[in-house]
């Protein structure tokens, strides 16, 4: 006797099987490992340092099981490389590095801090001698420190400390030619235990780690960090610097207005903040900027006239804005290349010139805009209302008048029943005091108290 299975029973069996298998499928999906990938393909500097810090923070937030650093660098600042090294050594999850061609100098130190090293065909690791700004070997104390951290980093991950040390200074080790600093190819690195395998790309590295089925998460800068990078653009920095210096200049020309000084202050904040967040602007450089602003404020509002205080303030402000673009250590420029200094100055000059060109091209349109009409004075001051043009007042030199307003140092004076803009030569002049005209400029008279 044959048994016939109804279609409805088959459908019931299918859903029963699906209900029993679903928890296992969800669990398998949840157990899929996560690999967080970040890329460093530039000089090791404060920006790279902050980049890796943000990347590791994001990897932690994503609960990544593994971190893969794709590295291609010729080195950079030792202090930043040391901080990245420490960050890698202290990270609780495994960190691997894929050297995509070069891991020289500071890059070699960072690579040694990783749990496993994988290299692309034709890649190199080594040549970690510390050099100064001119490219020559730094004094012995720097080499000694570099040898020490290379040795300790290699030991931390079970690699040959003597070979790591030989990457800093020439060694008599049998693996080296006489007088050479150690640099290993990918094949040599495998031979001496510095590399776990050769791969052509990230997928190849994941396959060697048995993570080919892992969920890959790639690090991308947030919108806020992209904005910070925008303000780090040399052209934008040049424009901000122009606003700072231009605002200070116009405030000195017309003290008491406040708007140019406020614009200079805001531009200074926008200039300093990105460099501070990237580790380029040191606290003492920001303090230098603040002291400069305070000196200028004292010159404008406390000390009459303009002298050494104001000049010192301008110099301090300018120096601070330039120095934050250079990775010096408390005025120690040992490892700051002369090209970097020139690049800093060139960026500022190019930015300022670009800003001037931009203003020249858009000046007429800006003046006729509705926003500018609300800021620009449109009233006409007529002679019959008691106003005179400053450059027609040469005949008033030597004549006496009365201070119509308090002059600190600018104000207004009444001469022959006519009001004139004026500036006191020195000191303050109170309303009602007698003054005499000693000179005249395009916009105002220059007077002294009788």
Buried (B, 14 or more C-beta within 10 A) or exposed (E): EEEEEEEEEEEEEEEEEEEEEEEEEEEEEEEEBBBBBBBBEEBBBBBBBBBBBBBBEBBBEEEBBBBBBBBBBBBBBBBBBBBBBEBBBEBEBBBBBBBBBBBBBBBBBBBBBBBBBBBBEEBBBBBBBBBBBEEEBBEEEBBEBBBEBBBBBBEBBEBBBEBBBBBBBBBEBEBBEEEBBBBBBBEBBBEBEBBBBBBEEBEBBBBBBEBEEBBBBEBEBEEEBEEBBEBBEBBBBBBBBBBBBBBBEBBBEEBEEEEBBEBBBBBBEBBBBBBBBBBBBBEEBBEBBBBBBEBBBEBBEEBBEBEEBBEBBBEBBBBBBBBBBBBBEEEEBBBBBEEBBEBBEEBBEBBBEBBBEEEEEEEEEEEEEEEEEEEEEEEEEEEEEEEBEBEEBEEBEEBBBEBBBBBBBBBBBBBEEBBBBBBBBEEBBEBEBEBBBEEBEEEBBBBBBE
